[in-house]
Amino acid sequence: MFIPITDKDKIKELYDFLFDRQLDFEVCFPDDGSGEFDSENPLLNGKKDICAINGVKIGPWDGMDGAILVSGKLTDEVKDIFYKSLSGRGIWKYSFLSCGKEIVAVEDFDNVILNLDREEIAGTNFL
């Protein structure tokens, strides 16, 4: 189910709903290979902090030339980065996974794809 969520409070509600689960995450970032961080590029929001987390895996992402995929467990440290990102534009492209299955994908900051049953999200304001 695709839903646009541009309201930061609704995104926070989505995070609150999801973050009590044992999830993994994946985040995509452009990477020109220089190792430089461009704070003016909104596609890089969260990159510096997420890439610095101990235990994340960083590899190529085939969805864009010169892009990387950062993945790992959704720890408290990672959750904090996602919550903090709400004070700005947010994180460009990411997903949350449960047992290897993508349950939520967010693209272009606020285009949300929920791969959850309606029963699982009953009582939320996402629909």
TIMI-2910 file (N, C-alpha, C, CB; in pm, 1 decimal, decimal comma, always signed):
<rs>
+----------+----------+----------+----------+----------+----------+----------+----------+----------+----------+----------+----------+------+
!      n_x !      n_y !      n_z !     ca_x !     ca_y !     ca_z !      c_x !      c_y !      c_z !     cb_x !     cb_y !     cb_z ! resn !
+----------+----------+----------+----------+----------+----------+----------+----------+----------+----------+----------+----------+------+
!    +84,5 !   -116,1 !     +0,0 !     +0,0 !     +0,0 !     +0,0 !    +90,0 !   +123,8 !     +0,0 !    -96,6 !     -1,0 !   +121,8 !  Met !
!    +68,2 !   +212,5 !    -94,0 !   +145,9 !   +336,1 !   -105,9 !    +67,9 !   +450,4 !    -42,9 !   +179,0 !   +367,6 !   -254,5 !  Phe !
!   +135,4 !   +527,0 !    +43,1 !    +75,6 !   +647,9 !    +99,2 !   +182,7 !   +755,4 !   +110,4 !    +11,0 !   +619,5 !   +238,0 !  Ile !
!   +152,3 !   +878,5 !    +70,5 !   +246,8 !   +986,9 !    +93,9 !   +226,5 !  +1039,7 !   +236,0 !   +228,8 !  +1101,1 !    -11,6 !  Pro !
!   +336,2 !  +1054,8 !   +308,7 !   +327,6 !  +1112,4 !   +442,9 !   +424,1 !  +1230,7 !   +447,0 !   +361,6 !  +1005,7 !   +555,2 !  Ile !
!   +372,4 !  +1349,8 !   +432,8 !   +457,5 !  +1468,5 !   +436,2 !   +459,1 !  +1533,3 !   +573,6 !   +411,2 !  +1569,0 !   +332,9 !  Thr !
!   +368,0 !  +1494,9 !   +659,7 !   +358,6 !  +1550,2 !   +794,6 !   +459,8 !  +1479,4 !   +885,4 !   +213,7 !  +1535,4 !   +850,8 !  Asp !
!   +552,0 !  +1553,4 !   +943,9 !   +657,4 !  +1495,9 !  +1028,9 !   +599,4 !  +1424,3 !  +1150,4 !   +753,7 !  +1605,3 !  +1075,0 !  Lys !
!   +486,6 !  +1471,8 !  +1203,1 !   +424,4 !  +1403,9 !  +1317,5 !   +375,2 !  +1265,4 !  +1278,1 !   +307,9 !  +1487,2 !  +1373,0 !  Asp !
!   +326,4 !  +1252,6 !  +1154,9 !   +281,2 !  +1121,5 !  +1107,1 !   +400,0 !  +1026,6 !  +1086,5 !   +201,9 !  +1136,8 !   +975,4 !  Lys !
!   +510,2 !  +1080,8 !  +1034,7 !   +631,0 !   +997,9 !  +1020,7 !   +678,5 !   +953,5 !  +1158,6 !   +744,1 !  +1075,7 !   +946,5 !  Ile !
!   +675,7 !  +1043,9 !  +1255,9 !   +714,3 !  +1007,4 !  +1392,8 !   +622,4 !   +898,4 !  +1445,4 !   +710,2 !  +1130,7 !  +1486,2 !  Lys !
!   +493,6 !   +908,9 !  +1415,9 !   +398,5 !   +806,0 !  +1458,4 !   +431,8 !   +671,4 !  +1393,1 !   +254,0 !   +848,4 !  +1423,2 !  Glu !
!   +471,6 !   +675,1 !  +1265,5 !   +513,6 !   +553,1 !  +1198,1 !   +635,8 !   +493,9 !  +1267,4 !   +544,0 !   +580,7 !  +1049,9 !  Leu !
!   +734,4 !   +578,0 !  +1297,7 !   +853,6 !   +530,8 !  +1369,5 !   +814,9 !   +472,2 !  +1504,1 !   +954,7 !   +645,2 !  +1388,9 !  Tyr !
!   +730,6 !   +541,6 !  +1578,9 !   +687,5 !   +491,6 !  +1709,7 !   +623,7 !   +353,7 !  +1696,0 !   +588,4 !   +589,8 !  +1775,4 !  Asp !
!   +541,6 !   +336,3 !  +1593,4 !   +473,6 !   +210,0 !  +1567,8 !   +573,8 !    +99,0 !  +1535,9 !   +373,9 !   +225,9 !  +1452,8 !  Phe !
!   +674,4 !   +130,6 !  +1455,6 !   +768,6 !    +29,4 !  +1408,4 !   +882,0 !     -0,5 !  +1505,1 !   +826,1 !    +72,3 !  +1278,9 !  Leu !
!   +928,1 !    +99,5 !  +1576,7 !  +1055,0 !    +87,4 !  +1645,9 !  +1051,3 !     +0,6 !  +1771,6 !  +1103,0 !   +222,0 !  +1681,7 !  Phe !
!   +936,5 !    -50,9 !  +1808,6 !   +935,0 !   -145,3 !  +1920,1 !   +954,4 !   -288,8 !  +1870,9 !   +803,5 !   -133,5 !  +1998,1 !  Asp !
!   +972,9 !   -304,6 !  +1740,6 !   +996,2 !   -435,6 !  +1680,8 !  +1145,4 !   -458,2 !  +1660,7 !   +921,3 !   -448,5 !  +1546,7 !  Arg !
!  +1183,1 !   -582,1 !  +1644,6 !  +1321,3 !   -617,2 !  +1612,0 !  +1335,9 !   -608,1 !  +1460,3 !  +1359,1 !   -761,6 !  +1665,3 !  Gln !
!  +1389,0 !   -497,7 !  +1412,7 !  +1398,5 !   -474,3 !  +1269,7 !  +1542,0 !   -451,3 !  +1225,3 !  +1313,2 !   -356,4 !  +1230,9 !  Leu !
!  +1561,8 !   -467,0 !  +1097,1 !  +1684,9 !   -426,3 !  +1031,7 !  +1650,8 !   -303,5 !   +947,3 !  +1746,6 !   -543,1 !   +944,1 !  Asp !
!  +1753,5 !   -233,3 !   +902,2 !  +1730,9 !   -115,9 !   +818,1 !  +1826,7 !   -117,5 !   +700,2 !  +1747,7 !    +14,3 !   +899,4 !  Phe !
!  +1787,8 !    -47,1 !   +597,2 !  +1874,2 !    -19,8 !   +482,3 !  +1852,5 !   +125,4 !   +444,0 !  +1843,8 !   -116,6 !   +361,2 !  Glu !
!  +1962,1 !   +195,8 !   +416,9 !  +1954,9 !   +334,6 !   +373,9 !  +2044,6 !   +349,8 !   +251,2 !  +1997,6 !   +432,9 !   +489,0 !  Val !
!  +1993,9 !   +420,5 !   +151,4 !  +2071,3 !   +445,3 !    +29,3 !  +2119,0 !   +589,3 !    +28,1 !  +1987,2 !   +414,9 !    -97,3 !  Cys !
!  +2243,5 !   +607,7 !    -12,3 !  +2302,0 !   +740,8 !    -23,4 !  +2384,2 !   +750,6 !   -151,6 !  +2389,5 !   +772,8 !   +100,0 !  Phe !
!  +2380,8 !   +865,9 !   -217,4 !  +2476,4 !   +888,8 !   -325,6 !  +2617,4 !   +890,1 !   -266,1 !  +2445,6 !  +1023,3 !   -401,0 !  Pro !
!  +2714,8 !   +851,4 !   -344,8 !  +2853,4 !   +853,6 !   -298,1 !  +2943,5 !   +874,2 !   -418,9 !  +2890,7 !   +721,7 !   -221,8 !  Asp !
!  +3011,9 !   +987,2 !   -419,6 !  +3098,2 !  +1015,4 !   -534,1 !  +3237,3 !   +954,2 !   -518,4 !  +3110,3 !  +1165,1 !   -553,9 !  Asp !
!  +3260,1 !   +881,3 !   -408,7 !  +3387,8 !   +815,1 !   -387,4 !  +3494,9 !   +903,5 !   -327,5 !  +3436,5 !   +761,0 !   -514,8 !  Gly !
!  +3466,2 !  +1032,5 !   -309,4 !  +3567,9 !  +1123,8 !   -257,5 !  +3580,9 !  +1116,3 !   -106,2 !  +3536,0 !  +1265,5 !   -298,5 !  Ser !
!  +3479,8 !  +1060,1 !    -40,2 !  +3481,1 !  +1056,9 !   +105,5 !  +3437,6 !  +1188,3 !   +167,0 !  +3618,1 !  +1021,4 !   +154,9 !  Gly !
!  +3409,3 !  +1286,4 !    +84,4 !  +3364,0 !  +1417,1 !   +132,7 !  +3215,8 !  +1411,6 !   +165,0 !  +3392,4 !  +1527,6 !    +28,3 !  Glu !
!  +3174,5 !  +1495,3 !   +257,2 !  +3033,3 !  +1504,1 !   +293,6 !  +2983,0 !  +1642,5 !   +257,2 !  +3011,6 !  +1474,8 !   +445,4 !  Phe !
!  +2878,9 !  +1648,7 !   +178,4 !  +2820,5 !  +1774,7 !   +134,1 !  +2694,5 !  +1801,0 !   +216,3 !  +2788,3 !  +1771,6 !    -19,0 !  Asp !
!  +2704,0 !  +1887,2 !   +316,2 !  +2590,3 !  +1913,7 !   +405,5 !  +2476,4 !  +1985,7 !   +334,0 !  +2635,8 !  +1996,6 !   +525,0 !  Ser !
!  +2501,6 !  +2039,7 !   +215,4 !  +2398,0 !  +2109,4 !   +138,7 !  +2314,0 !  +2013,8 !    +53,9 !  +2461,7 !  +2214,3 !    +49,2 !  Glu !
!  +2358,5 !  +1890,5 !    +38,5 !  +2287,1 !  +1794,1 !    -44,0 !  +2187,5 !  +1717,0 !    +42,5 !  +2386,0 !  +1697,1 !   -113,8 !  Asn !
!  +2055,5 !  +1738,4 !    +25,6 !  +1957,3 !  +1671,7 !   +112,0 !  +1955,6 !  +1519,4 !    +95,9 !  +1819,6 !  +1726,2 !    +83,5 !  Pro !
!  +2007,4 !  +1467,2 !    -15,7 !  +2012,4 !  +1322,5 !    -33,4 !  +2111,3 !  +1257,0 !    +61,6 !  +2048,7 !  +1288,7 !   -176,2 !  Leu !
!  +2195,7 !  +1337,7 !   +124,1 !  +2296,0 !  +1286,0 !   +217,0 !  +2254,2 !  +1299,9 !   +363,3 !  +2427,2 !  +1357,2 !   +195,1 !  Leu !
!  +2133,3 !  +1348,3 !   +389,2 !  +2087,2 !  +1363,7 !   +528,0 !  +2102,2 !  +1231,9 !   +603,5 !  +1939,6 !  +1411,3 !   +532,0 !  Asn !
!  +2172,1 !  +1236,0 !   +715,7 !  +2192,8 !  +1119,2 !   +800,1 !  +2311,6 !  +1033,5 !   +763,1 !  +2072,9 !  +1036,2 !   +797,3 !  Gly !
!  +2371,3 !  +1057,5 !   +647,6 !  +2479,5 !   +969,9 !   +599,8 !  +2598,0 !   +965,8 !   +695,0 !  +2526,6 !  +1015,3 !   +463,2 !  Lys !
!  +2643,8 !  +1080,8 !   +734,9 !  +2762,8 !  +1087,9 !   +820,3 !  +2741,3 !  +1008,2 !   +948,9 !  +2797,1 !  +1235,0 !   +853,7 !  Lys !
!  +2625,4 !  +1025,8 !  +1011,4 !  +2597,2 !   +957,5 !  +1138,2 !  +2572,9 !   +808,8 !  +1119,1 !  +2476,9 !  +1020,2 !  +1205,8 !  Asp !
!  +2495,8 !   +771,9 !  +1018,4 !  +2463,5 !   +631,0 !   +997,4 !  +2587,2 !   +551,4 !   +956,9 !  +2354,7 !   +616,8 !   +890,8 !  Ile !
!  +2669,1 !   +607,0 !   +869,5 !  +2790,5 !   +536,0 !   +826,7 !  +2891,3 !   +519,6 !   +940,5 !  +2856,1 !   +610,2 !   +710,8 !  Cys !
!  +2883,5 !   +604,6 !  +1041,2 !  +2977,5 !   +598,4 !  +1152,9 !  +2937,6 !   +497,8 !  +1260,2 !  +2990,9 !   +734,1 !  +1215,0 !  Ala !
!  +2820,3 !   +438,7 !  +1248,0 !  +2773,0 !   +344,1 !  +1349,3 !  +2851,3 !   +214,4 !  +1340,2 !  +2622,2 !   +316,8 !  +1332,7 !  Ile !
!  +2892,2 !   +167,4 !  +1455,0 !  +2967,4 !    +43,3 !  +1464,2 !  +2879,8 !    -74,0 !  +1419,3 !  +3018,7 !    +21,3 !  +1608,4 !  Asn !
!  +2931,6 !   -156,9 !  +1330,7 !  +2862,2 !   -278,4 !  +1290,5 !  +2776,1 !   -267,3 !  +1166,2 !  +2778,7 !   -323,3 !  +1400,3 !  Gly !
!  +2761,1 !   -146,6 !  +1108,3 !  +2681,4 !   -137,8 !   +985,0 !  +2763,3 !   -192,2 !   +868,7 !  +2636,8 !     +9,4 !   +956,8 !  Val !
!  +2692,7 !   -239,6 !   +768,8 !  +2756,9 !   -286,7 !   +646,1 !  +2736,7 !   -179,8 !   +539,5 !  +2698,6 !   -425,5 !   +599,7 !  Lys !
!  +2843,3 !   -150,4 !   +467,2 !  +2836,9 !    -51,0 !   +360,2 !  +2882,3 !   -117,8 !   +232,0 !  +2924,6 !    +74,7 !   +392,6 !  Ile !
!  +2796,7 !   -111,2 !   +132,1 !  +2829,0 !   -171,5 !     +3,7 !  +2767,0 !    -91,2 !   -108,1 !  +2781,5 !   -316,6 !     -2,0 !  Gly !
!  +2788,3 !   -133,7 !   -230,5 !  +2730,3 !    -60,7 !   -343,4 !  +2579,6 !    -81,0 !   -349,6 !  +2794,9 !   -105,3 !   -475,2 !  Pro !
!  +2511,6 !    +20,1 !   -400,3 !  +2368,2 !    +10,0 !   -428,3 !  +2352,8 !    +23,1 !   -577,7 !  +2284,2 !   +119,6 !   -351,5 !  Trp !
!  +2286,6 !    -72,3 !   -638,9 !  +2277,5 !    -72,6 !   -785,0 !  +2164,3 !    +14,2 !   -839,0 !  +2259,4 !   -213,2 !   -833,9 !  Asp !
!  +2093,3 !    +85,6 !   -754,0 !  +1984,6 !   +171,9 !   -798,1 !  +2029,9 !   +306,6 !   -851,2 !  +1890,3 !   +193,3 !   -686,3 !  Gly !
!  +2158,0 !   +339,7 !   -834,2 !  +2210,7 !   +467,3 !   -881,1 !  +2362,3 !   +453,9 !   -894,7 !  +2172,4 !   +584,2 !   -783,6 !  Met !
!  +2415,5 !   +508,1 !  -1002,1 !  +2560,8 !   +505,8 !  -1018,5 !  +2626,9 !   +576,9 !   -901,5 !  +2602,6 !   +571,3 !  -1152,1 !  Asp !
!  +2730,8 !   +515,6 !   -848,3 !  +2806,8 !   +577,4 !   -741,6 !  +2728,5 !   +592,3 !   -613,1 !  +2855,3 !   +710,0 !   -785,1 !  Gly !
!  +2639,5 !   +498,2 !   -582,6 !  +2560,6 !   +506,7 !   -459,6 !  +2595,6 !   +389,4 !   -368,9 !  +2408,4 !   +508,1 !   -491,0 !  Ala !
!  +2568,1 !   +408,9 !   -239,5 !  +2596,3 !   +304,8 !   -142,1 !  +2468,6 !   +265,1 !    -68,9 !  +2703,2 !   +351,6 !    -42,4 !  Ile !
!  +2471,6 !   +141,7 !    -18,0 !  +2364,7 !    +88,9 !    +66,1 !  +2426,4 !    +61,4 !   +202,6 !  +2299,2 !    -41,5 !     +3,9 !  Leu !
!  +2368,1 !   +122,2 !   +304,9 !  +2413,7 !   +101,5 !   +442,0 !  +2306,0 !    +20,2 !   +511,7 !  +2441,2 !   +238,2 !   +516,7 !  Val !
!  +2345,0 !    -89,7 !   +575,1 !  +2246,5 !   -176,3 !   +638,1 !  +2294,7 !   -224,2 !   +773,5 !  +2215,3 !   -295,2 !   +548,9 !  Ser !
!  +2198,5 !   -263,3 !   +855,8 !  +2231,1 !   -314,1 !   +987,3 !  +2107,5 !   -331,1 !  +1072,6 !  +2328,8 !   -222,8 !  +1055,6 !  Gly !
!  +2130,9 !   -356,3 !  +1200,3 !  +2022,9 !   -371,2 !  +1298,0 !  +1971,3 !   -233,6 !  +1337,5 !  +2071,1 !   -449,5 !  +1423,1 !  Lys !
!  +1842,9 !   -225,6 !  +1361,8 !  +1780,9 !   -100,4 !  +1404,5 !  +1801,5 !    -86,3 !  +1555,6 !  +1627,8 !    -96,6 !  +1367,1 !  Leu !
!  +1918,9 !    -36,2 !  +1591,7 !  +1954,0 !    -17,4 !  +1732,4 !  +1898,8 !   +115,7 !  +1782,1 !  +2107,5 !    -23,2 !  +1752,0 !  Thr !
!  +1911,1 !   +137,7 !  +1912,5 !  +1867,2 !   +265,6 !  +1969,4 !  +1941,4 !   +382,4 !  +1905,2 !  +1888,8 !   +267,0 !  +2121,5 !  Asp !
!  +2069,5 !   +363,5 !  +1875,8 !  +2148,8 !   +469,1 !  +1812,0 !  +2093,1 !   +504,4 !  +1673,9 !  +2295,9 !   +425,5 !  +1799,9 !  Glu !
!  +2057,2 !   +402,5 !  +1597,0 !  +2001,0 !   +424,8 !  +1463,9 !  +1863,5 !   +489,9 !  +1475,3 !  +1991,4 !   +291,7 !  +1385,5 !  Val !
!  +1783,4 !   +442,8 !  +1569,7 !  +1650,6 !   +502,0 !  +1590,7 !  +1662,5 !   +651,2 !  +1620,9 !  +1576,5 !   +430,1 !  +1705,8 !  Lys !
!  +1758,3 !   +687,3 !  +1705,1 !  +1779,9 !   +829,0 !  +1738,4 !  +1811,9 !   +911,2 !  +1613,4 !  +1893,9 !   +843,2 !  +1841,1 !  Asp !
!  +1891,4 !   +855,4 !  +1524,0 !  +1926,6 !   +926,8 !  +1400,0 !  +1801,3 !   +949,9 !  +1315,8 !  +2032,6 !   +847,0 !  +1318,3 !  Ile !
!  +1716,6 !   +848,5 !  +1305,7 !  +1592,2 !   +865,2 !  +1229,6 !  +1502,8 !   +970,9 !  +1294,7 !  +1516,6 !   +730,7 !  +1219,0 !  Phe !
!  +1488,1 !   +965,7 !  +1426,2 !  +1405,5 !  +1066,0 !  +1494,1 !  +1463,0 !  +1207,1 !  +1475,0 !  +1394,3 !  +1033,1 !  +1644,5 !  Tyr !
!  +1594,3 !  +1220,4 !  +1488,5 !  +1658,3 !  +1352,1 !  +1471,0 !  +1642,3 !  +1404,2 !  +1328,6 !  +1807,4 !  +1344,0 !  +1506,4 !  Lys !
!  +1636,5 !  +1312,9 !  +1232,7 !  +1623,0 !  +1355,5 !  +1092,8 !  +1490,6 !  +1427,8 !  +1069,0 !  +1633,8 !  +1234,7 !   +999,0 !  Ser !
!  +1392,8 !  +1406,5 !  +1155,4 !  +1262,3 !  +1470,6 !  +1139,4 !  +1267,8 !  +1621,0 !  +1162,7 !  +1162,4 !  +1408,4 !  +1234,1 !  Leu !
!  +1373,5 !  +1668,8 !  +1227,7 !  +1385,8 !  +1813,2 !  +1248,8 !  +1428,0 !  +1884,9 !  +1120,6 !  +1486,7 !  +1842,2 !  +1360,5 !  Ser !
!  +1471,7 !  +1808,0 !  +1021,6 !  +1508,9 !  +1864,5 !   +891,6 !  +1423,0 !  +1804,2 !   +781,9 !  +1658,2 !  +1840,3 !   +861,8 !  Gly !
!  +1479,5 !  +1787,0 !   +666,6 !  +1406,8 !  +1732,6 !   +552,1 !  +1377,2 !  +1584,3 !   +569,0 !  +1485,8 !  +1754,9 !   +424,4 !  Arg !
!  +1459,6 !  +1514,8 !   +646,6 !  +1443,4 !  +1370,9 !   +663,5 !  +1549,1 !  +1295,4 !   +585,2 !  +1304,0 !  +1327,0 !   +619,7 !  Gly !
!  +1536,4 !  +1165,3 !   +585,7 !  +1630,2 !  +1078,4 !   +514,2 !  +1567,3 !  +1041,2 !   +380,7 !  +1665,4 !   +949,9 !   +598,1 !  Ile !
!  +1646,2 !  +1045,4 !   +276,4 !  +1598,8 !  +1035,6 !   +138,8 !  +1535,7 !   +900,4 !   +104,5 !  +1712,4 !  +1061,9 !    +45,6 !  Trp !
!  +1609,2 !   +790,8 !   +121,3 !  +1561,3 !   +659,5 !    +76,8 !  +1605,2 !   +553,7 !   +176,8 !  +1614,3 !   +625,6 !    -65,6 !  Lys !
!  +1506,1 !   +486,8 !   +235,3 !  +1538,4 !   +384,9 !   +334,0 !  +1426,2 !   +283,2 !   +344,5 !  +1565,2 !   +448,5 !   +470,3 !  Tyr !
!  +1457,2 !   +173,0 !   +411,5 !  +1355,3 !    +72,8 !   +436,5 !  +1383,9 !     +3,3 !   +569,3 !  +1349,5 !    -29,6 !   +321,0 !  Ser !
!  +1278,8 !    -54,9 !   +622,5 !  +1287,2 !   -135,2 !   +744,2 !  +1245,6 !   -276,6 !   +707,7 !  +1197,1 !    -76,7 !   +859,4 !  Phe !
!  +1318,7 !   -373,3 !   +762,5 !  +1295,2 !   -512,9 !   +728,7 !  +1271,1 !   -595,2 !   +854,3 !  +1413,1 !   -569,6 !   +649,9 !  Leu !
!  +1186,0 !   -696,2 !   +839,5 !  +1158,8 !   -790,9 !   +947,0 !  +1183,9 !   -930,2 !   +892,0 !  +1012,2 !   -776,3 !  +1001,9 !  Ser !
!  +1279,3 !  -1001,5 !   +950,9 !  +1315,2 !  -1136,8 !   +905,1 !  +1347,9 !  -1138,1 !   +756,1 !  +1200,8 !  -1235,5 !   +934,1 !  Cys !
!  +1416,1 !  -1033,7 !   +709,2 !  +1457,5 !  -1024,6 !   +569,7 !  +1351,0 !   -972,8 !   +474,7 !  +1501,5 !  -1156,9 !   +523,6 !  Gly !
!  +1229,3 !   -951,7 !   +523,2 !  +1120,1 !   -901,4 !   +438,8 !  +1104,6 !   -751,3 !   +459,2 !   +986,7 !   -974,6 !   +470,9 !  Lys !
!  +1105,3 !   -677,7 !   +349,7 !  +1085,5 !   -532,5 !   +357,9 !   +940,9 !   -505,1 !   +399,0 !  +1118,9 !   -462,7 !   +221,1 !  Glu !
!   +923,6 !   -438,6 !   +514,3 !   +787,8 !   -409,3 !   +560,5 !   +750,4 !   -263,1 !   +538,3 !   +774,2 !   -444,0 !   +708,2 !  Ile !
!   +850,1 !   -176,3 !   +530,0 !   +826,0 !    -35,0 !   +500,7 !   +939,7 !    +14,3 !   +413,0 !   +814,7 !    +50,3 !   +632,1 !  Val !
!   +903,8 !    +84,9 !   +306,2 !  +1002,8 !   +149,9 !   +221,1 !   +963,4 !   +295,4 !   +207,8 !  +1013,2 !    +81,0 !    +81,0 !  Ala !
!  +1062,2 !   +383,4 !   +220,3 !  +1038,4 !   +526,8 !   +204,5 !  +1131,8 !   +576,2 !    +94,9 !  +1061,5 !   +605,4 !   +339,7 !  Val !
!  +1072,5 !   +643,2 !     -3,3 !  +1149,7 !   +697,3 !   -114,7 !  +1118,1 !   +844,3 !   -130,0 !  +1120,1 !   +621,2 !   -245,8 !  Glu !
!  +1214,7 !   +919,4 !   -176,0 !  +1197,8 !  +1063,7 !   -195,1 !  +1145,2 !  +1130,5 !    -68,9 !  +1103,1 !  +1091,3 !   -311,9 !  Asp !
!  +1198,9 !  +1092,3 !    +44,8 !  +1172,4 !  +1150,8 !   +176,3 !  +1037,7 !  +1115,1 !   +237,3 !  +1182,0 !  +1297,3 !   +166,5 !  Phe !
!   +930,2 !  +1112,1 !   +157,7 !   +798,9 !  +1095,2 !   +221,0 !   +700,5 !  +1008,8 !   +142,9 !   +737,9 !  +1228,3 !   +242,9 !  Asp !
!   +747,8 !   +937,4 !    +41,8 !   +663,0 !   +842,2 !    -28,7 !   +678,5 !   +706,8 !    +39,4 !   +699,8 !   +834,0 !   -181,1 !  Asn !
!   +577,7 !   +667,2 !   +114,6 !   +586,2 !   +550,3 !   +201,0 !   +512,2 !   +432,9 !   +138,2 !   +529,2 !   +581,5 !   +340,3 !  Val !
!   +577,8 !   +319,0 !   +135,0 !   +515,4 !   +194,8 !    +90,5 !   +511,5 !   +102,2 !   +211,3 !   +593,3 !   +129,5 !    -31,0 !  Ile !
!   +390,8 !    +68,9 !   +254,5 !   +372,2 !    -21,3 !   +367,8 !   +344,7 !   -161,2 !   +315,3 !   +256,8 !    +27,0 !   +459,8 !  Leu !
!   +426,4 !   -254,7 !   +354,6 !   +405,8 !   -394,9 !   +319,3 !   +358,2 !   -468,6 !   +443,0 !   +536,2 !   -459,4 !   +262,3 !  Asn !
!   +252,8 !   -414,2 !   +502,9 !   +194,1 !   -468,8 !   +624,0 !    +47,0 !   -497,7 !   +598,2 !   +211,7 !   -371,5 !   +743,6 !  Leu !
!     -5,9 !   -594,4 !   +668,4 !   -149,0 !   -622,2 !   +658,6 !   -227,6 !   -510,3 !   +724,5 !   -183,6 !   -757,8 !   +723,5 !  Asp !
!   -348,1 !   -488,6 !   +675,7 !   -434,2 !   -385,7 !   +734,7 !   -455,5 !   -410,6 !   +883,4 !   -569,2 !   -380,9 !   +662,5 !  Arg !
!   -463,2 !   -536,5 !   +922,5 !   -481,9 !   -569,3 !  +1063,8 !   -363,6 !   -520,8 !  +1148,9 !   -500,3 !   -720,8 !  +1080,8 !  Glu !
!   -243,7 !   -529,3 !  +1090,1 !   -123,5 !   -487,6 !  +1163,4 !   -122,0 !   -338,1 !  +1190,8 !     +1,3 !   -526,3 !  +1085,9 !  Glu !
!   -184,4 !   -260,3 !  +1103,0 !   -181,2 !   -114,9 !  +1121,4 !   -316,2 !    -58,5 !  +1165,4 !   -137,6 !    -47,5 !   +992,7 !  Ile !
!   -407,0 !   -148,2 !  +1202,8 !   -536,4 !   -103,0 !  +1255,2 !   -513,2 !    -16,9 !  +1378,9 !   -628,7 !   -224,4 !  +1289,1 !  Ala !
!   -585,8 !    +89,8 !  +1390,8 !   -570,5 !   +178,9 !  +1505,7 !   -467,8 !   +289,0 !  +1485,2 !   -533,0 !    +99,3 !  +1625,5 !  Gly !
!   -396,7 !   +284,7 !  +1372,0 !   -302,8 !   +392,5 !  +1342,8 !   -372,3 !   +492,1 !  +1250,1 !   -170,6 !   +337,4 !  +1278,2 !  Thr !
!   -307,7 !   +603,3 !  +1225,7 !   -363,6 !   +705,9 !  +1136,4 !   -298,9 !   +704,8 !   +999,2 !   -347,7 !   +843,1 !  +1198,2 !  Asn !
!   -243,3 !   +591,9 !   +957,6 !   -173,1 !   +585,5 !   +829,4 !   -268,0 !   +570,2 !   +712,3 !    -74,9 !   +471,5 !   +829,7 !  Phe !
!   -388,0 !   +517,0 !   +737,6 !   -482,3 !   +492,5 !   +627,5 !   -573,8 !   +610,0 !   +606,2 !   -564,9 !   +368,0 !   +654,1 !  Leu !
+----------+----------+----------+----------+----------+----------+----------+----------+----------+----------+----------+----------+------+
</rs>
